Amino acid sequence: MLGGHQPQLRPNYPFPKAFIPGHTTNDSIKAGDDGVGDEEDKKEKILHREIERQRRKEMNTLYA
């Protein structure tokens, strides 16, 4: 052994957590999830979906 160092047997980063269906991989997203904002989130998703649909329609029209 050179300099008294031992080889590192473990990586110096944490191993990934096991996948659990229905759980998010980003703990910060669901940390305060108590079901209060679900209706608002649903409305935001619907609005975003409609805006994106209009954008795609416009792009198709311009392409044609």
N, CA, C and O atoms as a GROMACS GRO file, in nm:
protein
  256
    1MET      N    1   0.084  -0.119   0.000
    1MET     CA    2   0.000   0.000   0.000
    1MET      C    3   0.088   0.124   0.000
    1MET      O    4   0.182   0.137   0.078
    2LEU      N    5   0.055   0.212  -0.088
    2LEU     CA    6   0.130   0.334  -0.103
    2LEU      C    7   0.070   0.443  -0.015
    2LEU      O    8  -0.048   0.478  -0.031
    3GLY      N    9   0.147   0.496   0.075
    3GLY     CA   10   0.100   0.606   0.159
    3GLY      C   11   0.000   0.566   0.266
    3GLY      O   12  -0.059   0.653   0.329
    4GLY      N   13  -0.022   0.437   0.288
    4GLY     CA   14  -0.114   0.392   0.392
    4GLY      C   15  -0.261   0.404   0.356
    4GLY      O   16  -0.346   0.390   0.444
    5HIS      N   17  -0.294   0.428   0.231
    5HIS     CA   18  -0.434   0.441   0.190
    5HIS      C   19  -0.490   0.305   0.156
    5HIS      O   20  -0.424   0.222   0.093
    6GLN      N   21  -0.612   0.282   0.198
    6GLN     CA   22  -0.680   0.158   0.164
    6GLN      C   23  -0.774   0.186   0.048
    6GLN      O   24  -0.827   0.296   0.036
    7PRO      N   25  -0.795   0.087  -0.038
    7PRO     CA   26  -0.886   0.109  -0.151
    7PRO      C   27  -1.029   0.133  -0.101
    7PRO      O   28  -1.072   0.074  -0.001
    8GLN      N   29  -1.100   0.219  -0.170
    8GLN     CA   30  -1.238   0.251  -0.133
    8GLN      C   31  -1.329   0.143  -0.190
    8GLN      O   32  -1.333   0.122  -0.311
    9LEU      N   33  -1.403   0.076  -0.103
    9LEU     CA   34  -1.490  -0.032  -0.146
    9LEU      C   35  -1.632   0.015  -0.173
    9LEU      O   36  -1.709  -0.054  -0.239
   10ARG      N   37  -1.668   0.132  -0.122
   10ARG     CA   38  -1.801   0.186  -0.144
   10ARG      C   39  -1.791   0.315  -0.224
   10ARG      O   40  -1.695   0.390  -0.209
   11PRO      N   41  -1.890   0.342  -0.309
   11PRO     CA   42  -1.887   0.469  -0.382
   11PRO      C   43  -1.909   0.586  -0.287
   11PRO      O   44  -1.967   0.569  -0.179
   12ASN      N   45  -1.864   0.703  -0.324
   12ASN     CA   46  -1.878   0.820  -0.239
   12ASN      C   47  -2.007   0.897  -0.268
   12ASN      O   48  -2.014   1.018  -0.244
   13TYR      N   49  -2.109   0.829  -0.320
   13TYR     CA   50  -2.240   0.887  -0.344
   13TYR      C   51  -2.345   0.789  -0.292
   13TYR      O   52  -2.318   0.669  -0.284
   14PRO      N   53  -2.464   0.838  -0.257
   14PRO     CA   54  -2.567   0.748  -0.204
   14PRO      C   55  -2.627   0.663  -0.315
   14PRO      O   56  -2.640   0.707  -0.429
   15PHE      N   57  -2.663   0.542  -0.281
   15PHE     CA   58  -2.731   0.456  -0.377
   15PHE      C   59  -2.873   0.508  -0.399
   15PHE      O   60  -2.931   0.566  -0.308
   16PRO      N   61  -2.929   0.488  -0.519
   16PRO     CA   62  -3.066   0.535  -0.543
   16PRO      C   63  -3.165   0.456  -0.458
   16PRO      O   64  -3.142   0.340  -0.425
   17LYS      N   65  -3.276   0.521  -0.424
   17LYS     CA   66  -3.379   0.455  -0.346
   17LYS      C   67  -3.452   0.354  -0.434
   17LYS      O   68  -3.457   0.370  -0.556
   18ALA      N   69  -3.506   0.252  -0.374
   18ALA     CA   70  -3.583   0.152  -0.448
   18ALA      C   71  -3.710   0.215  -0.503
   18ALA      O   72  -3.769   0.302  -0.439
   19PHE      N   73  -3.752   0.171  -0.620
   19PHE     CA   74  -3.874   0.223  -0.682
   19PHE      C   75  -3.995   0.164  -0.613
   19PHE      O   76  -4.005   0.043  -0.596
   20ILE      N   77  -4.086   0.251  -0.573
   20ILE     CA   78  -4.211   0.208  -0.511
   20ILE      C   79  -4.324   0.266  -0.595
   20ILE      O   80  -4.336   0.389  -0.603
   21PRO      N   81  -4.407   0.182  -0.658
   21PRO     CA   82  -4.516   0.234  -0.740
   21PRO      C   83  -4.605   0.330  -0.663
   21PRO      O   84  -4.639   0.305  -0.547
   22GLY      N   85  -4.641   0.439  -0.726
   22GLY     CA   86  -4.727   0.538  -0.664
   22GLY      C   87  -4.653   0.643  -0.584
   22GLY      O   88  -4.715   0.737  -0.535
   23HIS      N   89  -4.523   0.630  -0.570
   23HIS     CA   90  -4.443   0.728  -0.498
   23HIS      C   91  -4.359   0.807  -0.597
   23HIS      O   92  -4.316   0.755  -0.699
   24THR      N   93  -4.337   0.933  -0.565
   24THR     CA   94  -4.254   1.017  -0.650
   24THR      C   95  -4.107   0.997  -0.615
   24THR      O   96  -4.074   0.962  -0.502
   25THR      N   97  -4.021   1.018  -0.712
   25THR     CA   98  -3.878   1.008  -0.685
   25THR      C   99  -3.824   1.137  -0.627
   25THR      O  100  -3.714   1.140  -0.571
   26ASN      N  101  -3.900   1.246  -0.640
   26ASN     CA  102  -3.858   1.373  -0.585
   26ASN      C  103  -3.939   1.400  -0.459
   26ASN      O  104  -4.054   1.444  -0.467
   27ASP      N  105  -3.880   1.375  -0.342
   27ASP     CA  106  -3.951   1.387  -0.216
   27ASP      C  107  -4.002   1.528  -0.189
   27ASP      O  108  -4.102   1.545  -0.120
   28SER      N  109  -3.935   1.629  -0.243
   28SER     CA  110  -3.975   1.766  -0.216
   28SER      C  111  -4.108   1.800  -0.280
   28SER      O  112  -4.178   1.890  -0.233
   29ILE      N  113  -4.145   1.732  -0.386
   29ILE     CA  114  -4.271   1.762  -0.454
   29ILE      C  115  -4.390   1.723  -0.367
   29ILE      O  116  -4.485   1.800  -0.355
   30LYS      N  117  -4.386   1.607  -0.307
   30LYS     CA  118  -4.499   1.558  -0.230
   30LYS      C  119  -4.482   1.576  -0.080
   30LYS      O  120  -4.561   1.523  -0.003
   31ALA      N  121  -4.381   1.651  -0.038
   31ALA     CA  122  -4.353   1.665   0.104
   31ALA      C  123  -4.472   1.723   0.180
   31ALA      O  124  -4.502   1.676   0.289
   32GLY      N  125  -4.540   1.823   0.125
   32GLY     CA  126  -4.653   1.884   0.195
   32GLY      C  127  -4.786   1.846   0.136
   32GLY      O  128  -4.884   1.919   0.154
   33ASP      N  129  -4.795   1.736   0.066
   33ASP     CA  130  -4.917   1.696  -0.002
   33ASP      C  131  -5.020   1.646   0.099
   33ASP      O  132  -5.005   1.540   0.158
   34ASP      N  133  -5.126   1.727   0.117
   34ASP     CA  134  -5.232   1.686   0.207
   34ASP      C  135  -5.367   1.684   0.136
   34ASP      O  136  -5.471   1.672   0.200
   35GLY      N  137  -5.366   1.695   0.001
   35GLY     CA  138  -5.488   1.685  -0.077
   35GLY      C  139  -5.563   1.816  -0.091
   35GLY      O  140  -5.667   1.818  -0.157
   36VAL      N  141  -5.515   1.923  -0.033
   36VAL     CA  142  -5.586   2.051  -0.037
   36VAL      C  143  -5.582   2.113  -0.175
   36VAL      O  144  -5.684   2.163  -0.222
   37GLY      N  145  -5.467   2.111  -0.243
   37GLY     CA  146  -5.451   2.177  -0.371
   37GLY      C  147  -5.482   2.091  -0.491
   37GLY      O  148  -5.451   2.130  -0.603
   38ASP      N  149  -5.542   1.975  -0.472
   38ASP     CA  150  -5.567   1.884  -0.583
   38ASP      C  151  -5.658   1.945  -0.689
   38ASP      O  152  -5.633   1.931  -0.809
   39GLU      N  153  -5.762   2.014  -0.646
   39GLU     CA  154  -5.856   2.074  -0.742
   39GLU      C  155  -5.787   2.184  -0.823
   39GLU      O  156  -5.809   2.196  -0.944
   40GLU      N  157  -5.705   2.264  -0.757
   40GLU     CA  158  -5.632   2.369  -0.825
   40GLU      C  159  -5.531   2.311  -0.924
   40GLU      O  160  -5.517   2.361  -1.036
   41ASP      N  161  -5.461   2.206  -0.882
   41ASP     CA  162  -5.365   2.139  -0.971
   41ASP      C  163  -5.435   2.084  -1.094
   41ASP      O  164  -5.383   2.091  -1.206
   42LYS      N  165  -5.554   2.028  -1.074
   42LYS     CA  166  -5.630   1.972  -1.186
   42LYS      C  167  -5.668   2.081  -1.286
   42LYS      O  168  -5.658   2.062  -1.407
   43LYS      N  169  -5.711   2.196  -1.234
   43LYS     CA  170  -5.747   2.309  -1.321
   43LYS      C  171  -5.625   2.358  -1.399
   43LYS      O  172  -5.636   2.389  -1.518
   44GLU      N  173  -5.509   2.366  -1.331
   44GLU     CA  174  -5.387   2.409  -1.399
   44GLU      C  175  -5.350   2.314  -1.512
   44GLU      O  176  -5.310   2.358  -1.619
   45LYS      N  177  -5.363   2.185  -1.488
   45LYS     CA  178  -5.329   2.085  -1.590
   45LYS      C  179  -5.422   2.096  -1.709
   45LYS      O  180  -5.379   2.086  -1.824
   46ILE      N  181  -5.552   2.116  -1.682
   46ILE     CA  182  -5.648   2.131  -1.791
   46ILE      C  183  -5.618   2.255  -1.872
   46ILE      O  184  -5.621   2.251  -1.995
   47LEU      N  185  -5.587   2.366  -1.805
   47LEU     CA  186  -5.553   2.490  -1.874
   47LEU      C  187  -5.427   2.472  -1.958
   47LEU      O  188  -5.423   2.514  -2.074
   48HIS      N  189  -5.325   2.410  -1.900
   48HIS     CA  190  -5.200   2.387  -1.972
   48HIS      C  191  -5.224   2.299  -2.095
   48HIS      O  192  -5.170   2.325  -2.202
   49ARG      N  193  -5.304   2.196  -2.078
   49ARG     CA  194  -5.335   2.105  -2.189
   49ARG      C  195  -5.405   2.181  -2.302
   49ARG      O  196  -5.372   2.160  -2.420
   50GLU      N  197  -5.500   2.268  -2.268
   50GLU     CA  198  -5.573   2.344  -2.370
   50GLU      C  199  -5.482   2.443  -2.442
   50GLU      O  200  -5.490   2.458  -2.564
   51ILE      N  201  -5.396   2.511  -2.367
   51ILE     CA  202  -5.301   2.606  -2.428
   51ILE      C  203  -5.208   2.532  -2.523
   51ILE      O  204  -5.180   2.579  -2.633
   52GLU      N  205  -5.160   2.416  -2.481
   52GLU     CA  206  -5.069   2.338  -2.566
   52GLU      C  207  -5.142   2.288  -2.691
   52GLU      O  208  -5.083   2.287  -2.799
   53ARG      N  209  -5.268   2.248  -2.676
   53ARG     CA  210  -5.347   2.204  -2.791
   53ARG      C  211  -5.362   2.317  -2.893
   53ARG      O  212  -5.348   2.295  -3.013
   54GLN      N  213  -5.391   2.440  -2.844
   54GLN     CA  214  -5.403   2.556  -2.932
   54GLN      C  215  -5.270   2.585  -3.002
   54GLN      O  216  -5.268   2.619  -3.120
   55ARG      N  217  -5.159   2.573  -2.929
   55ARG     CA  218  -5.028   2.597  -2.988
   55ARG      C  219  -5.000   2.498  -3.101
   55ARG      O  220  -4.951   2.537  -3.207
   56ARG      N  221  -5.030   2.371  -3.078
   56ARG     CA  222  -5.007   2.270  -3.182
   56ARG      C  223  -5.096   2.296  -3.304
   56ARG      O  224  -5.052   2.279  -3.418
   57LYS      N  225  -5.222   2.337  -3.280
   57LYS     CA  226  -5.311   2.369  -3.391
   57LYS      C  227  -5.253   2.482  -3.476
   57LYS      O  228  -5.250   2.475  -3.599
   58GLU      N  229  -5.207   2.586  -3.407
   58GLU     CA  230  -5.150   2.702  -3.478
   58GLU      C  231  -5.024   2.662  -3.556
   58GLU      O  232  -5.006   2.707  -3.669
   59MET      N  233  -4.940   2.581  -3.497
   59MET     CA  234  -4.818   2.536  -3.565
   59MET      C  235  -4.853   2.454  -3.689
   59MET      O  236  -4.788   2.468  -3.793
   60ASN      N  237  -4.954   2.368  -3.678
   60ASN     CA  238  -4.997   2.288  -3.793
   60ASN      C  239  -5.051   2.376  -3.904
   60ASN      O  240  -5.025   2.353  -4.022
   61THR      N  241  -5.127   2.478  -3.866
   61THR     CA  242  -5.182   2.571  -3.966
   61THR      C  243  -5.069   2.646  -4.036
   61THR      O  244  -5.070   2.658  -4.158
   62LEU      N  245  -4.974   2.694  -3.959
   62LEU     CA  246  -4.861   2.767  -4.019
   62LEU      C  247  -4.777   2.677  -4.109
   62LEU      O  248  -4.727   2.720  -4.212
   63TYR      N  249  -4.763   2.551  -4.070
   63TYR     CA  250  -4.684   2.457  -4.150
   63TYR      C  251  -4.754   2.426  -4.281
   63TYR      O  252  -4.690   2.412  -4.385
   64ALA      N  253  -4.888   2.415  -4.275
   64ALA     CA  254  -4.966   2.385  -4.396
   64ALA      C  255  -4.963   2.505  -4.488
   64ALA      O  256  -5.022   2.502  -4.596
   0.00000   0.00000   0.00000
